[in-house]
Amino acid sequence: MAARLNPLGTDIGPRLVKHLIATNKAVTDSPLPRATQELVKIRASQINGCGGCLDMHTKEAAHAGEAPVRLNLVAAWRDATVFTDAERAALELTEQGTRLADTGDVTDEVWENAARHYDEEQLTALVAQIALINAFNRLNVILRQPGGEYQPGQLHA
C-alpha cells in the first residue's frame, strides 16, 4: 500500500501536524491516565481502520509496559476481564464519540457512566483525546498512510 500524499512534504502539512501534536500534548499532560489515553487511541483507530495510528499506538503502549493481553483484547473489551470499569466507560464513550454518523449522539447513559469514573478535568481530556485521534485517523485514512514501520518514540520531541 502506498500513501497518496506525504503531508510533511507540503508547506501546510508540517504546520498542521505541529498544531495537532501541540493540542495532543495538553491531553498527554492531563490527569487522564496514560493507559486510558492509549486505549482510546487504539479503539478509535480500530473503528476507523487506521493502520498508521494502530501501528503507532499499540507499539507506544507496549513500549510503555502495557500488557499484550490488554492490547489484544481492546476490540473485544466488552467480553474481556482485563479492563477496569473506568476504562470500559472510556472505551464506550470512545465508540459512541467515534460513530456519531451512525448513532447521532452520545447517550446520557454513556456520558453519566464516564462521569462516574472521571472528574471534569479528566472528562475534558477524554473528549479531546477522542476528537484528536479521530482527526488523526481521518487524515491518515484519507491519505492512505500505511502502518508497519513505526518505531516507539519516533514522533516524540
NORGI-V270472 format. One record per pair of residues at least 12 apart in sequence whose ideal C-beta (glycine too) atoms are under 7 Angstrom apart, sorted by the first residue. I is the first residue (numbers start at 1). J is the second residue. If there is no record, write none. Layout:
i;j
I;J
I;J
//
This chain:
i;j
1;144
1;146
3;143
3;144
3;145
3;146
4;143
4;144
5;143
7;143
20;132
20;135
20;136
23;132
24;132
27;125
27;128
27;129
27;132
30;121
30;122
30;125
31;121
31;122
32;122
32;125
32;126
32;129
34;64
35;66
36;87
36;90
37;129
38;57
38;60
38;61
38;66
39;74
39;87
39;90
39;91
40;90
40;94
40;126
40;129
40;130
40;133
41;53
41;57
41;133
42;54
42;57
42;58
42;61
42;74
43;74
43;91
43;94
43;95
44;94
44;98
44;130
44;133
44;134
44;137
45;57
45;133
45;137
46;74
46;75
47;95
47;98
47;99
48;98
48;134
48;137
48;141
49;141
50;137
50;140
50;141
51;146
51;147
52;140
52;145
52;146
52;147
53;133
53;136
53;137
53;140
54;147
55;147
55;148
55;150
56;150
58;71
59;150
59;152
60;152
63;152
69;82
70;82
77;91
85;117
86;117
86;118
89;113
89;114
89;117
90;114
90;126
92;110
92;113
93;106
93;110
93;114
93;126
93;130
94;130
96;110
97;130
98;130
98;134
114;126
//
